[in-house]
Amino acid sequence: MIGRRDFLKAFGAGVALCAGRAAGAQDADAPARAEPCVVDMMRGRERYLIDLRSAEGLRIAAYLLRDVEYGNLIGTPEFDLLRLAAWAQAYMAAYGRYTVLDIHSGLRTREHNAHLEKAAINSLHIPRTGNRFSAMDVDPYGIDREYFGQLVATTKFGGVGWYATHVHFDCRAIPAYWRA
Ligand SMILES: [Zn+2]
C-alpha cells in the first residue's frame, strides 16, 4: 500500500515519464523516447498510479487484478498486458483525454470462471502456470468504451471484447474481436 504522499510523488513522476522527460532518458543506453510505463488504475475505492518499472508497482497491479469474488487470489498479470494498458492511457493523455481504468475483473479462478454465464472455457482470465494470466476487464472512466476498445485493437496485440459495462482486452498471438 502506498500513502497519499507517495501517491502524489508517483503521480508527478508518472507525468514526467509519459512526457518522455524521465531522468533515465538521458542515459546513452536509454531509448530516445520513454516507453509508457505508468498506469492509473482503480478498483472499488482504491486507486493507484502504478509504475511498472518497480517491483512495488507490479505488486500493486497484481493486487488490484486479484480475484475479488473467489478467495482474493493474487496472481501475476502478464507484463505485456500491463504495458498495453499503460500505452493506451498514455496515448489518450497525449491527446488530452486522461482516463483511469476502473478494474471490473482481472484474474479469475477456474471455479469462478465456470460460474460465469457465457465466459470462455479457456478464458485468458484463468491463471496458468505460476498463476500468470493475461486478460482484464476495465471501464475506462470518462472515455467512450467503443473508442477505448478500438484504440487497444489498433495495436493488434491480442483480443478485445466490448460489453455493456466494460471492455475486455488480453494478450494472445492471434488477435480476436467480439461484441457481447
Ligand atoms: Zn474479460
Backbone and ligand atoms as CSV (ligand in chain L), in Angstrom:
chain,resi,resn,atom,element,x,y,z
A,1,MET,N,N,0.853,-1.201,0.000
A,1,MET,CA,C,0.000,0.000,0.000
A,1,MET,C,C,0.889,1.251,0.000
A,2,ILE,N,N,0.457,2.237,-0.728
A,2,ILE,CA,C,1.199,3.490,-0.685
A,2,ILE,C,C,0.289,4.580,-0.151
A,3,GLY,N,N,0.882,5.489,0.599
A,3,GLY,CA,C,0.110,6.561,1.201
A,3,GLY,C,C,-0.136,7.688,0.211
A,4,ARG,N,N,-0.877,8.677,0.656
A,4,ARG,CA,C,-1.241,9.786,-0.221
A,4,ARG,C,C,-0.003,10.555,-0.707
A,5,ARG,N,N,0.948,10.744,0.226
A,5,ARG,CA,C,2.153,11.498,-0.133
A,5,ARG,C,C,2.924,10.789,-1.254
A,6,ASP,N,N,3.103,9.468,-1.076
A,6,ASP,CA,C,3.812,8.685,-2.101
A,6,ASP,C,C,3.036,8.667,-3.406
A,7,PHE,N,N,1.726,8.632,-3.268
A,7,PHE,CA,C,0.881,8.594,-4.451
A,7,PHE,C,C,1.097,9.865,-5.277
A,8,LEU,N,N,1.098,10.992,-4.601
A,8,LEU,CA,C,1.272,12.263,-5.301
A,8,LEU,C,C,2.657,12.342,-5.935
A,9,LYS,N,N,3.648,11.834,-5.197
A,9,LYS,CA,C,5.010,11.830,-5.727
A,9,LYS,C,C,5.059,10.971,-6.994
A,10,ALA,N,N,4.423,9.807,-6.904
A,10,ALA,CA,C,4.400,8.884,-8.048
A,10,ALA,C,C,3.667,9.523,-9.214
A,11,PHE,N,N,2.638,10.278,-8.911
A,11,PHE,CA,C,1.865,10.908,-9.976
A,11,PHE,C,C,2.735,11.901,-10.741
A,12,GLY,N,N,3.497,12.691,-9.997
A,12,GLY,CA,C,4.402,13.653,-10.632
A,12,GLY,C,C,5.412,12.941,-11.512
A,13,ALA,N,N,5.956,11.846,-10.996
A,13,ALA,CA,C,6.945,11.065,-11.752
A,13,ALA,C,C,6.314,10.508,-13.007
A,14,GLY,N,N,5.066,10.044,-12.860
A,14,GLY,CA,C,4.367,9.455,-13.998
A,14,GLY,C,C,4.148,10.459,-15.107
A,15,VAL,N,N,3.754,11.648,-14.743
A,15,VAL,CA,C,3.509,12.685,-15.740
A,15,VAL,C,C,4.798,12.975,-16.499
A,16,ALA,N,N,5.899,13.066,-15.761
A,16,ALA,CA,C,7.196,13.339,-16.387
A,16,ALA,C,C,7.560,12.216,-17.358
A,17,LEU,N,N,7.293,10.962,-16.926
A,17,LEU,CA,C,7.633,9.813,-17.759
A,17,LEU,C,C,6.837,9.805,-19.052
A,18,CYS,N,N,5.543,10.045,-18.904
A,18,CYS,CA,C,4.690,9.993,-20.081
A,18,CYS,C,C,5.090,11.081,-21.067
A,19,ALA,N,N,5.644,12.156,-20.568
A,19,ALA,CA,C,6.056,13.236,-21.452
A,19,ALA,C,C,7.465,12.979,-21.989
A,20,GLY,N,N,8.046,11.824,-21.624
A,20,GLY,CA,C,9.369,11.474,-22.130
A,20,GLY,C,C,10.487,12.271,-21.489
A,21,ARG,N,N,10.234,12.755,-20.274
A,21,ARG,CA,C,11.249,13.561,-19.618
A,21,ARG,C,C,11.867,12.829,-18.431
A,22,ALA,N,N,11.844,11.510,-18.477
A,22,ALA,CA,C,12.408,10.726,-17.379
A,22,ALA,C,C,13.916,10.971,-17.283
A,23,ALA,N,N,14.404,10.966,-16.068
A,23,ALA,CA,C,15.838,11.187,-15.870
A,23,ALA,C,C,16.653,10.169,-16.672
A,24,GLY,N,N,16.159,8.920,-16.678
A,24,GLY,CA,C,16.869,7.841,-17.367
A,24,GLY,C,C,16.996,8.069,-18.863
A,25,ALA,N,N,16.116,8.887,-19.414
A,25,ALA,CA,C,16.118,9.099,-20.866
A,25,ALA,C,C,17.402,9.782,-21.329
A,26,GLN,N,N,18.145,10.327,-20.366
A,26,GLN,CA,C,19.386,10.987,-20.753
A,26,GLN,C,C,20.567,10.011,-20.815
A,27,ASP,N,N,20.350,8.785,-20.320
A,27,ASP,CA,C,21.414,7.786,-20.400
A,27,ASP,C,C,21.669,7.443,-21.867
A,28,ALA,N,N,22.923,7.140,-22.151
A,28,ALA,CA,C,23.295,6.812,-23.530
A,28,ALA,C,C,22.557,5.567,-24.013
A,29,ASP,N,N,22.342,4.618,-23.092
A,29,ASP,CA,C,21.719,3.353,-23.475
A,29,ASP,C,C,20.196,3.422,-23.548
A,30,ALA,N,N,19.630,4.463,-22.973
A,30,ALA,CA,C,18.172,4.548,-22.908
A,30,ALA,C,C,17.598,4.878,-24.287
A,31,PRO,N,N,16.407,4.360,-24.562
A,31,PRO,CA,C,15.787,4.705,-25.845
A,31,PRO,C,C,15.506,6.211,-25.906
A,32,ALA,N,N,15.428,6.719,-27.100
A,32,ALA,CA,C,15.245,8.160,-27.274
A,32,ALA,C,C,13.945,8.630,-26.631
A,33,ARG,N,N,12.905,7.804,-26.738
A,33,ARG,CA,C,11.635,8.186,-26.134
A,33,ARG,C,C,11.255,7.165,-25.080
A,34,ALA,N,N,10.850,7.663,-23.923
A,34,ALA,CA,C,10.483,6.756,-22.839
A,34,ALA,C,C,9.200,6.016,-23.211
A,35,GLU,N,N,9.215,4.722,-23.015
A,35,GLU,CA,C,8.018,3.918,-23.254
A,35,GLU,C,C,7.054,4.144,-22.104
A,36,PRO,N,N,5.758,4.261,-22.386
A,36,PRO,CA,C,4.816,4.439,-21.274
A,36,PRO,C,C,4.952,3.302,-20.267
A,37,CYS,N,N,5.119,3.639,-19.030
A,37,CYS,CA,C,5.316,2.593,-18.020
A,37,CYS,C,C,4.552,2.910,-16.744
A,38,VAL,N,N,3.570,3.784,-16.862
A,38,VAL,CA,C,2.762,4.127,-15.700
A,38,VAL,C,C,1.305,3.906,-16.062
A,39,VAL,N,N,0.583,3.266,-15.150
A,39,VAL,CA,C,-0.833,3.043,-15.414
A,39,VAL,C,C,-1.654,3.447,-14.195
A,40,ASP,N,N,-2.714,4.175,-14.456
A,40,ASP,CA,C,-3.596,4.691,-13.399
A,40,ASP,C,C,-4.807,3.766,-13.330
A,41,MET,N,N,-4.886,2.988,-12.243
A,41,MET,CA,C,-5.959,2.005,-12.140
A,41,MET,C,C,-6.672,2.127,-10.804
A,42,MET,N,N,-7.950,1.815,-10.838
A,42,MET,CA,C,-8.711,1.815,-9.594
A,42,MET,C,C,-9.600,0.578,-9.534
A,43,ARG,N,N,-9.926,0.215,-8.323
A,43,ARG,CA,C,-10.893,-0.863,-8.121
A,43,ARG,C,C,-11.618,-0.547,-6.825
A,44,GLY,N,N,-12.929,-0.425,-6.900
A,44,GLY,CA,C,-13.675,-0.006,-5.727
A,44,GLY,C,C,-13.212,1.369,-5.300
A,45,ARG,N,N,-12.826,1.489,-4.048
A,45,ARG,CA,C,-12.403,2.782,-3.532
A,45,ARG,C,C,-10.893,2.967,-3.581
A,46,GLU,N,N,-10.193,1.983,-4.134
A,46,GLU,CA,C,-8.730,2.073,-4.180
A,46,GLU,C,C,-8.249,2.511,-5.550
A,47,ARG,N,N,-7.353,3.469,-5.555
A,47,ARG,CA,C,-6.806,3.947,-6.823
A,47,ARG,C,C,-5.300,4.137,-6.681
A,48,TYR,N,N,-4.582,3.657,-7.669
A,48,TYR,CA,C,-3.122,3.763,-7.634
A,48,TYR,C,C,-2.585,4.196,-8.987
A,49,LEU,N,N,-1.562,5.025,-8.938
A,49,LEU,CA,C,-0.797,5.299,-10.143
A,49,LEU,C,C,0.395,4.349,-10.058
A,50,ILE,N,N,0.439,3.377,-10.954
A,50,ILE,CA,C,1.376,2.270,-10.834
A,50,ILE,C,C,2.557,2.428,-11.784
A,51,ASP,N,N,3.737,2.362,-11.212
A,51,ASP,CA,C,4.955,2.423,-12.015
A,51,ASP,C,C,5.381,0.993,-12.341
A,52,LEU,N,N,5.256,0.609,-13.593
A,52,LEU,CA,C,5.508,-0.783,-13.979
A,52,LEU,C,C,6.986,-1.152,-13.940
A,53,ARG,N,N,7.863,-0.177,-13.728
A,53,ARG,CA,C,9.294,-0.490,-13.667
A,53,ARG,C,C,9.713,-0.927,-12.276
A,54,SER,N,N,8.826,-0.772,-11.310
A,54,SER,CA,C,9.218,-1.120,-9.945
A,54,SER,C,C,8.510,-2.382,-9.464
A,55,ALA,N,N,9.181,-3.120,-8.607
A,55,ALA,CA,C,8.603,-4.341,-8.039
A,55,ALA,C,C,7.341,-3.980,-7.260
A,56,GLU,N,N,7.387,-2.844,-6.574
A,56,GLU,CA,C,6.223,-2.383,-5.808
A,56,GLU,C,C,5.042,-2.135,-6.749
A,57,GLY,N,N,5.315,-1.503,-7.886
A,57,GLY,CA,C,4.265,-1.232,-8.870
A,57,GLY,C,C,3.630,-2.513,-9.382
A,58,LEU,N,N,4.465,-3.502,-9.666
A,58,LEU,CA,C,3.950,-4.778,-10.185
A,58,LEU,C,C,3.125,-5.498,-9.119
A,59,ARG,N,N,3.550,-5.356,-7.866
A,59,ARG,CA,C,2.787,-5.962,-6.764
A,59,ARG,C,C,1.409,-5.315,-6.659
A,60,ILE,N,N,1.363,-3.990,-6.785
A,60,ILE,CA,C,0.084,-3.278,-6.679
A,60,ILE,C,C,-0.836,-3.675,-7.835
A,61,ALA,N,N,-0.259,-3.784,-9.038
A,61,ALA,CA,C,-1.062,-4.185,-10.198
A,61,ALA,C,C,-1.660,-5.575,-9.975
A,62,ALA,N,N,-0.837,-6.496,-9.488
A,62,ALA,CA,C,-1.309,-7.860,-9.234
A,62,ALA,C,C,-2.410,-7.856,-8.180
A,63,TYR,N,N,-2.241,-7.002,-7.177
A,63,TYR,CA,C,-3.235,-6.896,-6.103
A,63,TYR,C,C,-4.569,-6.362,-6.642
A,64,LEU,N,N,-4.518,-5.300,-7.443
A,64,LEU,CA,C,-5.759,-4.721,-7.977
A,64,LEU,C,C,-6.472,-5.698,-8.918
A,65,LEU,N,N,-5.688,-6.570,-9.552
A,65,LEU,CA,C,-6.259,-7.501,-10.541
A,65,LEU,C,C,-6.538,-8.878,-9.929
A,66,ARG,N,N,-6.567,-8.973,-8.618
A,66,ARG,CA,C,-6.818,-10.266,-7.961
A,66,ARG,C,C,-8.273,-10.697,-8.174
A,67,ASP,N,N,-8.558,-11.944,-7.844
A,67,ASP,CA,C,-9.934,-12.440,-7.940
A,67,ASP,C,C,-10.685,-12.052,-6.674
A,68,VAL,N,N,-11.360,-10.927,-6.723
A,68,VAL,CA,C,-12.049,-10.392,-5.545
A,68,VAL,C,C,-13.169,-11.315,-5.076
A,69,GLU,N,N,-13.860,-11.941,-6.041
A,69,GLU,CA,C,-15.026,-12.757,-5.676
A,69,GLU,C,C,-14.644,-14.145,-5.146
A,70,TYR,N,N,-13.537,-14.702,-5.627
A,70,TYR,CA,C,-13.178,-16.068,-5.250
A,70,TYR,C,C,-11.837,-16.116,-4.519
A,71,GLY,N,N,-11.872,-15.807,-3.251
A,71,GLY,CA,C,-10.713,-16.018,-2.397
A,71,GLY,C,C,-9.594,-15.006,-2.510
A,72,ASN,N,N,-9.835,-13.904,-3.234
A,72,ASN,CA,C,-8.806,-12.867,-3.352
A,72,ASN,C,C,-7.464,-13.413,-3.820
A,73,LEU,N,N,-7.504,-14.417,-4.675
A,73,LEU,CA,C,-6.259,-14.980,-5.182
A,73,LEU,C,C,-5.484,-13.929,-5.983
A,74,ILE,N,N,-4.237,-13.738,-5.584
A,74,ILE,CA,C,-3.382,-12.789,-6.300
A,74,ILE,C,C,-2.466,-13.569,-7.218
A,75,GLY,N,N,-2.476,-13.242,-8.487
A,75,GLY,CA,C,-1.617,-13.917,-9.457
A,75,GLY,C,C,-0.615,-12.941,-10.036
A,76,THR,N,N,-0.113,-13.286,-11.219
A,76,THR,CA,C,0.858,-12.437,-11.897
A,76,THR,C,C,0.316,-12.025,-13.255
A,77,PRO,N,N,-0.088,-10.770,-13.390
A,77,PRO,CA,C,-0.539,-10.332,-14.715
A,77,PRO,C,C,0.628,-10.311,-15.692
A,78,GLU,N,N,0.397,-10.784,-16.915
A,78,GLU,CA,C,1.448,-10.733,-17.930
A,78,GLU,C,C,1.901,-9.290,-18.095
A,79,PHE,N,N,3.188,-9.097,-18.169
A,79,PHE,CA,C,3.711,-7.731,-18.261
A,79,PHE,C,C,3.188,-7.020,-19.504
A,80,ASP,N,N,3.059,-7.748,-20.603
A,80,ASP,CA,C,2.566,-7.135,-21.843
A,80,ASP,C,C,1.149,-6.589,-21.678
A,81,LEU,N,N,0.368,-7.235,-20.842
A,81,LEU,CA,C,-0.999,-6.776,-20.596
A,81,LEU,C,C,-0.973,-5.413,-19.895
A,82,LEU,N,N,-0.109,-5.294,-18.906
A,82,LEU,CA,C,0.018,-4.040,-18.167
A,82,LEU,C,C,0.592,-2.943,-19.060
A,83,ARG,N,N,1.547,-3.343,-19.884
A,83,ARG,CA,C,2.186,-2.384,-20.778
A,83,ARG,C,C,1.177,-1.848,-21.798
A,84,LEU,N,N,0.301,-2.730,-22.235
A,84,LEU,CA,C,-0.737,-2.327,-23.183
A,84,LEU,C,C,-1.671,-1.297,-22.531
A,85,ALA,N,N,-2.025,-1.539,-21.277
A,85,ALA,CA,C,-2.880,-0.602,-20.539
A,85,ALA,C,C,-2.180,0.747,-20.397
A,86,ALA,N,N,-0.893,0.718,-20.070
A,86,ALA,CA,C,-0.120,1.956,-19.899
A,86,ALA,C,C,-0.030,2.709,-21.222
A,87,TRP,N,N,0.175,1.961,-22.291
A,87,TRP,CA,C,0.291,2.583,-23.611
A,87,TRP,C,C,-1.012,3.285,-23.988
A,88,ALA,N,N,-2.139,2.583,-23.809
A,88,ALA,CA,C,-3.440,3.153,-24.188
A,88,ALA,C,C,-3.704,4.430,-23.398
A,89,GLN,N,N,-3.375,4.384,-22.114
A,89,GLN,CA,C,-3.605,5.551,-21.259
A,89,GLN,C,C,-2.729,6.727,-21.690
A,90,ALA,N,N,-1.460,6.435,-21.961
A,90,ALA,CA,C,-0.532,7.499,-22.360
A,90,ALA,C,C,-0.933,8.075,-23.711
A,91,TYR,N,N,-1.390,7.212,-24.595
A,91,TYR,CA,C,-1.812,7.670,-25.923
A,91,TYR,C,C,-2.957,8.668,-25.794
A,92,MET,N,N,-3.940,8.306,-24.980
A,92,MET,CA,C,-5.093,9.201,-24.800
A,92,MET,C,C,-4.674,10.494,-24.114
A,93,ALA,N,N,-3.789,10.375,-23.129
A,93,ALA,CA,C,-3.333,11.569,-22.401
A,93,ALA,C,C,-2.630,12.536,-23.342
A,94,ALA,N,N,-1.895,11.972,-24.314
A,94,ALA,CA,C,-1.181,12.813,-25.270
A,94,ALA,C,C,-2.159,13.654,-26.085
A,95,TYR,N,N,-3.402,13.165,-26.179
A,95,TYR,CA,C,-4.424,13.915,-26.913
A,95,TYR,C,C,-5.409,14.580,-25.958
A,96,GLY,N,N,-4.980,14.743,-24.736
A,96,GLY,CA,C,-5.782,15.489,-23.766
A,96,GLY,C,C,-6.962,14.757,-23.183
A,97,ARG,N,N,-6.971,13.412,-23.320
A,97,ARG,CA,C,-8.079,12.636,-22.746
A,97,ARG,C,C,-7.534,11.711,-21.668
A,98,TYR,N,N,-7.515,12.187,-20.443
A,98,TYR,CA,C,-6.986,11.364,-19.351
A,98,TYR,C,C,-8.070,10.436,-18.822
A,99,THR,N,N,-7.707,9.200,-18.586
A,99,THR,CA,C,-8.676,8.259,-18.032
A,99,THR,C,C,-8.048,7.428,-16.918
A,100,VAL,N,N,-8.896,6.933,-16.045
A,100,VAL,CA,C,-8.495,5.961,-15.031
A,100,VAL,C,C,-9.161,4.653,-15.432
A,101,LEU,N,N,-8.416,3.560,-15.382
A,101,LEU,CA,C,-9.011,2.275,-15.726
A,101,LEU,C,C,-9.661,1.671,-14.480
A,102,ASP,N,N,-10.975,1.591,-14.532
A,102,ASP,CA,C,-11.725,1.013,-13.420
A,102,ASP,C,C,-11.789,-0.500,-13.655
A,103,ILE,N,N,-11.110,-1.239,-12.795
A,103,ILE,CA,C,-10.995,-2.690,-12.975
A,103,ILE,C,C,-12.307,-3.391,-12.606
A,104,HIS,N,N,-12.846,-4.126,-13.550
A,104,HIS,CA,C,-14.013,-4.958,-13.249
A,104,HIS,C,C,-13.574,-6.385,-12.950
A,105,SER,N,N,-12.534,-6.830,-13.625
A,105,SER,CA,C,-12.083,-8.203,-13.442
A,105,SER,C,C,-10.659,-8.354,-13.962
A,106,GLY,N,N,-9.892,-9.168,-13.260
A,106,GLY,CA,C,-8.544,-9.475,-13.723
A,106,GLY,C,C,-8.424,-10.981,-13.711
A,107,LEU,N,N,-7.657,-11.478,-12.768
A,107,LEU,CA,C,-7.551,-12.924,-12.605
A,107,LEU,C,C,-8.915,-13.491,-12.198
A,108,ARG,N,N,-9.255,-14.649,-12.763
A,108,ARG,CA,C,-10.442,-15.379,-12.319
A,108,ARG,C,C,-10.062,-16.837,-12.145
A,109,THR,N,N,-10.318,-17.361,-10.974
A,109,THR,CA,C,-10.027,-18.775,-10.759
A,109,THR,C,C,-10.901,-19.588,-11.715
A,110,ARG,N,N,-10.461,-20.820,-11.996
A,110,ARG,CA,C,-11.228,-21.677,-12.910
A,110,ARG,C,C,-12.643,-21.877,-12.370
A,111,GLU,N,N,-12.735,-22.003,-11.060
A,111,GLU,CA,C,-14.045,-22.195,-10.415
A,111,GLU,C,C,-14.925,-20.960,-10.645
A,112,HIS,N,N,-14.333,-19.793,-10.440
A,112,HIS,CA,C,-15.060,-18.543,-10.654
A,112,HIS,C,C,-15.537,-18.452,-12.098
A,113,ASN,N,N,-14.625,-18.745,-13.015
A,113,ASN,CA,C,-14.939,-18.644,-14.440
A,113,ASN,C,C,-16.081,-19.585,-14.828
A,114,ALA,N,N,-16.064,-20.781,-14.208
A,114,ALA,CA,C,-17.078,-21.779,-14.527
A,114,ALA,C,C,-18.471,-21.317,-14.089
A,115,HIS,N,N,-18.512,-20.436,-13.108
A,115,HIS,CA,C,-19.801,-19.956,-12.608
A,115,HIS,C,C,-20.332,-18.758,-13.398
A,116,LEU,N,N,-19.538,-18.275,-14.324
A,116,LEU,CA,C,-19.973,-17.111,-15.089
A,116,LEU,C,C,-20.677,-17.547,-16.368
A,117,GLU,N,N,-21.787,-16.935,-16.617
A,117,GLU,CA,C,-22.509,-17.204,-17.849
A,117,GLU,C,C,-21.690,-16.706,-19.030
A,118,LYS,N,N,-21.634,-17.481,-20.061
A,118,LYS,CA,C,-21.005,-17.067,-21.325
A,118,LYS,C,C,-19.490,-16.868,-21.260
A,119,ALA,N,N,-18.866,-17.162,-20.137
A,119,ALA,CA,C,-17.412,-16.990,-20.075
A,119,ALA,C,C,-16.746,-18.106,-20.885
A,120,ALA,N,N,-15.692,-17.768,-21.592
A,120,ALA,CA,C,-14.988,-18.775,-22.383
A,120,ALA,C,C,-14.380,-19.816,-21.454
A,121,ILE,N,N,-14.447,-21.080,-21.857
A,121,ILE,CA,C,-13.938,-22.171,-21.027
A,121,ILE,C,C,-12.427,-22.008,-20.800
A,122,ASN,N,N,-11.727,-21.585,-21.851
A,122,ASN,CA,C,-10.276,-21.384,-21.719
A,122,ASN,C,C,-9.954,-19.887,-21.660
A,123,SER,N,N,-10.740,-19.170,-20.872
A,123,SER,CA,C,-10.575,-17.725,-20.740
A,123,SER,C,C,-9.150,-17.351,-20.327
A,124,LEU,N,N,-8.665,-16.261,-20.880
A,124,LEU,CA,C,-7.318,-15.800,-20.526
A,124,LEU,C,C,-7.290,-15.118,-19.164
A,125,HIS,N,N,-8.457,-15.015,-18.529
A,125,HIS,CA,C,-8.511,-14.531,-17.136
A,125,HIS,C,C,-8.039,-15.634,-16.178
A,126,ILE,N,N,-8.163,-16.882,-16.627
A,126,ILE,CA,C,-7.811,-18.019,-15.763
A,126,ILE,C,C,-6.292,-18.138,-15.672
A,127,PRO,N,N,-5.768,-18.234,-14.458
A,127,PRO,CA,C,-4.315,-18.327,-14.324
A,127,PRO,C,C,-3.761,-19.647,-14.845
A,128,ARG,N,N,-2.591,-19.541,-15.484
A,128,ARG,CA,C,-1.877,-20.727,-15.951
A,128,ARG,C,C,-0.741,-21.000,-14.971
A,129,THR,N,N,0.289,-21.654,-15.450
A,129,THR,CA,C,1.434,-21.967,-14.600
A,129,THR,C,C,1.936,-20.691,-13.915
A,130,GLY,N,N,2.228,-20.825,-12.648
A,130,GLY,CA,C,2.749,-19.677,-11.911
A,130,GLY,C,C,1.700,-18.600,-11.668
A,131,ASN,N,N,0.422,-19.001,-11.791
A,131,ASN,CA,C,-0.686,-18.058,-11.596
A,131,ASN,C,C,-0.618,-16.854,-12.537
A,132,ARG,N,N,-0.040,-17.068,-13.697
A,132,ARG,CA,C,0.034,-15.990,-14.686
A,132,ARG,C,C,-1.272,-15.924,-15.467
A,133,PHE,N,N,-1.729,-14.716,-15.715
A,133,PHE,CA,C,-2.950,-14.534,-16.507
A,133,PHE,C,C,-2.753,-13.339,-17.429
A,134,SER,N,N,-3.579,-13.243,-18.453
A,134,SER,CA,C,-3.304,-12.219,-19.461
A,134,SER,C,C,-4.551,-11.526,-20.002
A,135,ALA,N,N,-5.540,-11.320,-19.127
A,135,ALA,CA,C,-6.741,-10.589,-19.556
A,135,ALA,C,C,-7.235,-9.693,-18.441
A,136,MET,N,N,-7.825,-8.577,-18.821
A,136,MET,CA,C,-8.516,-7.761,-17.827
A,136,MET,C,C,-9.745,-7.115,-18.450
A,137,ASP,N,N,-10.736,-6.857,-17.595
A,137,ASP,CA,C,-11.946,-6.147,-17.992
A,137,ASP,C,C,-11.910,-4.802,-17.289
A,138,VAL,N,N,-12.045,-3.739,-18.062
A,138,VAL,CA,C,-11.983,-2.406,-17.457
A,138,VAL,C,C,-13.084,-1.512,-18.002
A,139,ASP,N,N,-13.443,-0.527,-17.195
A,139,ASP,CA,C,-14.289,0.556,-17.676
A,139,ASP,C,C,-13.397,1.797,-17.666
A,140,PRO,N,N,-13.054,2.321,-18.835
A,140,PRO,CA,C,-12.179,3.493,-18.874
A,140,PRO,C,C,-12.955,4.743,-18.473
A,141,TYR,N,N,-12.740,5.176,-17.256
A,141,TYR,CA,C,-13.531,6.258,-16.684
A,141,TYR,C,C,-13.486,7.518,-17.556
A,142,GLY,N,N,-14.659,8.001,-17.920
A,142,GLY,CA,C,-14.754,9.242,-18.689
A,142,GLY,C,C,-14.473,9.088,-20.175
A,143,ILE,N,N,-14.211,7.875,-20.623
A,143,ILE,CA,C,-13.888,7.624,-22.030
A,143,ILE,C,C,-14.912,6.660,-22.613
A,144,ASP,N,N,-15.301,6.907,-23.828
A,144,ASP,CA,C,-16.232,6.039,-24.519
A,144,ASP,C,C,-15.629,4.633,-24.645
A,145,ARG,N,N,-16.374,3.630,-24.223
A,145,ARG,CA,C,-15.852,2.257,-24.254
A,145,ARG,C,C,-15.553,1.793,-25.675
A,146,GLU,N,N,-16.398,2.207,-26.602
A,146,GLU,CA,C,-16.174,1.843,-28.004
A,146,GLU,C,C,-14.802,2.356,-28.458
A,147,TYR,N,N,-14.536,3.619,-28.154
A,147,TYR,CA,C,-13.271,4.235,-28.567
A,147,TYR,C,C,-12.082,3.541,-27.903
A,148,PHE,N,N,-12.205,3.303,-26.607
A,148,PHE,CA,C,-11.104,2.667,-25.885
A,148,PHE,C,C,-10.763,1.303,-26.503
A,149,GLY,N,N,-11.807,0.511,-26.762
A,149,GLY,CA,C,-11.591,-0.810,-27.350
A,149,GLY,C,C,-10.952,-0.721,-28.732
A,150,GLN,N,N,-11.419,0.248,-29.520
A,150,GLN,CA,C,-10.848,0.417,-30.864
A,150,GLN,C,C,-9.368,0.782,-30.773
A,151,LEU,N,N,-9.051,1.641,-29.806
A,151,LEU,CA,C,-7.661,2.060,-29.629
A,151,LEU,C,C,-6.775,0.857,-29.295
A,152,VAL,N,N,-7.227,0.057,-28.332
A,152,VAL,CA,C,-6.447,-1.133,-27.955
A,152,VAL,C,C,-6.351,-2.089,-29.148
A,153,ALA,N,N,-7.438,-2.202,-29.904
A,153,ALA,CA,C,-7.458,-3.115,-31.047
A,153,ALA,C,C,-6.458,-2.707,-32.126
A,154,THR,N,N,-6.177,-1.417,-32.249
A,154,THR,CA,C,-5.246,-0.974,-33.295
A,154,THR,C,C,-3.847,-1.552,-33.071
A,155,THR,N,N,-3.534,-1.945,-31.852
A,155,THR,CA,C,-2.207,-2.482,-31.566
A,155,THR,C,C,-2.068,-3.920,-32.085
A,156,LYS,N,N,-3.197,-4.569,-32.359
A,156,LYS,CA,C,-3.228,-5.976,-32.795
A,156,LYS,C,C,-2.431,-6.866,-31.828
A,157,PHE,N,N,-2.575,-6.533,-30.570
A,157,PHE,CA,C,-1.785,-7.193,-29.543
A,157,PHE,C,C,-2.470,-8.431,-28.991
A,158,GLY,N,N,-3.792,-8.519,-29.177
A,158,GLY,CA,C,-4.496,-9.646,-28.583
A,158,GLY,C,C,-5.975,-9.572,-28.849
A,159,GLY,N,N,-6.777,-9.853,-27.833
A,159,GLY,CA,C,-8.217,-9.859,-28.001
A,159,GLY,C,C,-8.850,-8.621,-27.397
A,160,VAL,N,N,-9.958,-8.185,-28.009
A,160,VAL,CA,C,-10.742,-7.089,-27.447
A,160,VAL,C,C,-12.216,-7.478,-27.524
A,161,GLY,N,N,-12.911,-7.359,-26.408
A,161,GLY,CA,C,-14.343,-7.650,-26.381
A,161,GLY,C,C,-15.086,-6.468,-25.793
A,162,TRP,N,N,-16.168,-6.070,-26.468
A,162,TRP,CA,C,-16.958,-4.938,-25.976
A,162,TRP,C,C,-18.191,-5.472,-25.246
A,163,TYR,N,N,-18.390,-4.973,-24.044
A,163,TYR,CA,C,-19.540,-5.382,-23.236
A,163,TYR,C,C,-20.305,-4.138,-22.791
A,164,ALA,N,N,-21.493,-4.352,-22.240
A,164,ALA,CA,C,-22.340,-3.221,-21.836
A,164,ALA,C,C,-21.688,-2.391,-20.740
A,165,THR,N,N,-20.908,-3.035,-19.876
A,165,THR,CA,C,-20.367,-2.312,-18.722
A,165,THR,C,C,-18.848,-2.184,-18.730
A,166,HIS,N,N,-18.173,-2.843,-19.677
A,166,HIS,CA,C,-16.715,-2.829,-19.664
A,166,HIS,C,C,-16.128,-3.241,-21.014
A,167,VAL,N,N,-14.842,-3.094,-21.118
A,167,VAL,CA,C,-14.115,-3.586,-22.291
A,167,VAL,C,C,-13.139,-4.651,-21.804
A,168,HIS,N,N,-13.153,-5.793,-22.459
A,168,HIS,CA,C,-12.188,-6.848,-22.152
A,168,HIS,C,C,-11.014,-6.689,-23.110
A,169,PHE,N,N,-9.799,-6.829,-22.603
A,169,PHE,CA,C,-8.671,-6.955,-23.527
A,169,PHE,C,C,-7.669,-7.940,-22.960
A,170,ASP,N,N,-6.944,-8.569,-23.867
A,170,ASP,CA,C,-5.990,-9.594,-23.444
A,170,ASP,C,C,-4.826,-9.648,-24.414
A,171,CYS,N,N,-3.825,-10.425,-24.048
A,171,CYS,CA,C,-2.664,-10.636,-24.910
A,171,CYS,C,C,-2.720,-12.065,-25.425
A,172,ARG,N,N,-2.619,-12.224,-26.733
A,172,ARG,CA,C,-2.609,-13.549,-27.364
A,172,ARG,C,C,-1.944,-13.403,-28.722
A,173,ALA,N,N,-1.548,-14.527,-29.261
A,173,ALA,CA,C,-0.770,-14.491,-30.507
A,173,ALA,C,C,-1.601,-13.992,-31.692
A,174,ILE,N,N,-2.839,-14.484,-31.785
A,174,ILE,CA,C,-3.687,-14.100,-32.923
A,174,ILE,C,C,-4.820,-13.218,-32.413
A,175,PRO,N,N,-4.891,-11.971,-32.875
A,175,PRO,CA,C,-5.917,-11.057,-32.378
A,175,PRO,C,C,-7.333,-11.589,-32.614
A,176,ALA,N,N,-8.235,-11.237,-31.725
A,176,ALA,CA,C,-9.635,-11.632,-31.858
A,176,ALA,C,C,-10.500,-10.481,-31.336
A,177,TYR,N,N,-11.627,-10.261,-31.984
A,177,TYR,CA,C,-12.515,-9.169,-31.567
A,177,TYR,C,C,-13.938,-9.691,-31.505
A,178,TRP,N,N,-14.666,-9.250,-30.511
A,178,TRP,CA,C,-16.057,-9.694,-30.399
A,178,TRP,C,C,-16.883,-8.674,-29.615
A,179,ARG,N,N,-18.178,-8.808,-29.762
A,179,ARG,CA,C,-19.115,-7.936,-29.039
A,179,ARG,C,C,-20.128,-8.797,-28.313
A,180,ALA,N,N,-20.390,-8.440,-27.070
A,180,ALA,CA,C,-21.320,-9.242,-26.270
A,180,ALA,C,C,-22.763,-8.913,-26.671
L,1,ZN,ZN,ZN,-12.784,-10.457,-19.806
